[in-house]
Amino acid sequence: MLIKRADIKDLSVLIKIEESCFTPLERFSRDIYLEYILSPYSEVFLECEENKVIGSLVLLKFEDCLYIASIAVLPEFRMKGYGKKLIQFCEEGSKKLGLSRVELHVKISNKIAILFYEKMGYKRVCVEENYYINEDAYRYVKFLR
Ligand SMILES: CC(C)(COP(=O)(O)OP(=O)(O)OC[C@H]1O[C@@H](n2cnc3c(N)ncnc32)[C@H](O)[C@@H]1OP(=O)(O)O)[C@@H](O)C(=O)NCCC(=O)NCCS
């Protein structure tokens, strides 16, 4: 298994992952991915196994925090530990950078992702009303030190 930085030539595969993993209203567009790839404040990664793409991860760095803007594993590879590997990658990266925590938002209806984050040790901080279009979000955090 390999987690590698995505670049502009990976835009099509990133869009395919979006289409397989998120509803039209939830998906990041090509332009948003382009911005995330080019910005010095964000990083986009692809998770691969023997040249097959398995999933993606978008991270934003704030002062003392790494923020998970997106995490996705293609449906046919779920429940095999690939999501956990992406989370571990993100936490190891945060520790190397000396950051105190990882944060994320999740739709309150996304029961699977909530189970996943709680299994990974994330704690619910609060509800943020209308964080998404027509839906509230839970904010989760994991302190690393
Ligand atoms: C959330 C997501 C990334 C999880 O990826 P995954 O590869 O299936 O997760 P893993 O196999 O690594 O599972 C890690 C843990 O979460 C738990 N988990 C994952 N999916 C679960 C499910 N459907 N039901 C119950 N528990 C689940 C596993 O039991 C596992 O626990 P364990 O380590 O004790 O066995 C994946 O379901 C996904 O891409 N969903 C669609 C996109 C999405 O909603 N992203 C989050 C947006 S906020």
The ligand as a MOL file (V3000), in Angstrom:
LIG
                    3D

  0  0  0     0  0            999 V3000
M  V30 BEGIN CTAB
M  V30 COUNTS 48 50 0 0 0
M  V30 BEGIN ATOM
M  V30 1 C -15.5900 6.4270 6.1290 0
M  V30 2 C -14.6920 5.5650 5.1990 0
M  V30 3 C -13.5130 6.4160 4.7180 0
M  V30 4 C -14.1560 4.3740 6.0270 0
M  V30 5 O -13.2060 3.6780 5.2350 0
M  V30 6 P -12.9560 2.0930 5.3730 0
M  V30 7 O -11.7470 1.7620 4.5720 0
M  V30 8 O -14.1880 1.3460 5.0720 0
M  V30 9 O -12.6430 1.9590 6.9410 0
M  V30 10 P -11.7340 0.8370 7.6240 0
M  V30 11 O -11.9580 -0.4800 6.9520 0
M  V30 12 O -10.3260 1.3160 7.7120 0
M  V30 13 O -12.3810 0.7890 9.0700 0
M  V30 14 C -11.7690 1.3750 10.2290 0
M  V30 15 C -12.6800 1.1300 11.4190 0
M  V30 16 O -13.9420 1.7800 11.2330 0
M  V30 17 C -15.0060 0.8430 11.3520 0
M  V30 18 N -15.9750 0.9890 10.2540 0
M  V30 19 C -15.7190 1.3400 8.9830 0
M  V30 20 N -16.8530 1.2740 8.2430 0
M  V30 21 C -17.8170 0.8360 9.0890 0
M  V30 22 C -19.1810 0.5010 8.9230 0
M  V30 23 N -19.7780 0.5780 7.7080 0
M  V30 24 N -19.8940 0.0740 9.9970 0
M  V30 25 C -19.3060 -0.0700 11.2110 0
M  V30 26 N -17.9770 0.2110 11.4420 0
M  V30 27 C -17.2610 0.6580 10.3870 0
M  V30 28 C -14.3630 -0.5310 11.1470 0
M  V30 29 O -15.0520 -1.5200 11.8740 0
M  V30 30 C -12.9480 -0.3640 11.5890 0
M  V30 31 O -12.7880 -0.6790 12.9510 0
M  V30 32 P -11.6570 -1.7720 13.4080 0
M  V30 33 O -10.3250 -1.1540 13.0470 0
M  V30 34 O -11.8740 -1.9060 14.8570 0
M  V30 35 O -11.9450 -2.9980 12.6130 0
M  V30 36 C -15.5180 4.9870 4.0050 0
M  V30 37 O -16.6780 4.3730 4.5000 0
M  V30 38 C -15.9160 6.0180 2.9490 0
M  V30 39 O -15.1420 6.3340 2.0540 0
M  V30 40 N -17.1680 6.5430 3.0390 0
M  V30 41 C -17.6950 7.4850 2.0220 0
M  V30 42 C -17.0340 8.8210 2.0930 0
M  V30 43 C -17.2760 9.4940 3.4220 0
M  V30 44 O -18.3750 9.4940 3.9740 0
M  V30 45 N -16.1930 10.1040 3.9680 0
M  V30 46 C -16.2540 10.8110 5.2170 0
M  V30 47 C -16.7790 12.1850 4.9810 0
M  V30 48 S -16.8050 13.1330 6.4900 0
M  V30 END ATOM
M  V30 BEGIN BOND
M  V30 1 1 1 2
M  V30 2 1 2 3
M  V30 3 1 2 4
M  V30 4 1 2 36
M  V30 5 1 4 5
M  V30 6 1 5 6
M  V30 7 2 6 7
M  V30 8 1 6 8
M  V30 9 1 6 9
M  V30 10 1 9 10
M  V30 11 2 10 11
M  V30 12 1 10 12
M  V30 13 1 10 13
M  V30 14 1 13 14
M  V30 15 1 14 15
M  V30 16 1 15 16
M  V30 17 1 15 30
M  V30 18 1 16 17
M  V30 19 1 17 18
M  V30 20 1 17 28
M  V30 21 1 18 19
M  V30 22 1 18 27
M  V30 23 2 19 20
M  V30 24 1 20 21
M  V30 25 1 21 22
M  V30 26 2 21 27
M  V30 27 1 22 23
M  V30 28 2 22 24
M  V30 29 1 24 25
M  V30 30 2 25 26
M  V30 31 1 26 27
M  V30 32 1 28 29
M  V30 33 1 28 30
M  V30 34 1 30 31
M  V30 35 1 31 32
M  V30 36 2 32 33
M  V30 37 1 32 34
M  V30 38 1 32 35
M  V30 39 1 36 37
M  V30 40 1 36 38
M  V30 41 2 38 39
M  V30 42 1 38 40
M  V30 43 1 40 41
M  V30 44 1 41 42
M  V30 45 1 42 43
M  V30 46 2 43 44
M  V30 47 1 43 45
M  V30 48 1 45 46
M  V30 49 1 46 47
M  V30 50 1 47 48
M  V30 END BOND
M  V30 END CTAB
M  END
